[in-house]
């Protein structure tokens, strides 16, 4: 398996670079979860980072790679198959 050094922005991991395993398409995962153990022995807190483009080149506008941005109060979206119907909006 190949890995790629990927930078993290925001949250407790701000400014750090970690090697992240790449998938079969050569991209890192869309969401990266980091479990942080609770000092009191309770359930660990999970830090959630979302993959975003690291930037674009000036001349051609090509993407320069990926980075992870901290999402403080988000949930990882459920896996959806392409043939499933969209969820209906909630009734008011």
URCORWO-V410755 format. One line per field, one symbol per residue. phi: phi as a letter, one per 20 degrees, with the letter a starting at -180 (. if undefined). A space follows every 50 residues. Layout:
# URCORWO-V410755
phi->???
This chain:
# URCORWO-V410755
phi->.eccfcedcnmfegneccfdfeefendfffccdcfdfefeneffededcd fcffqcfffdmffepcbddfdfcddffffcefeefffffffe
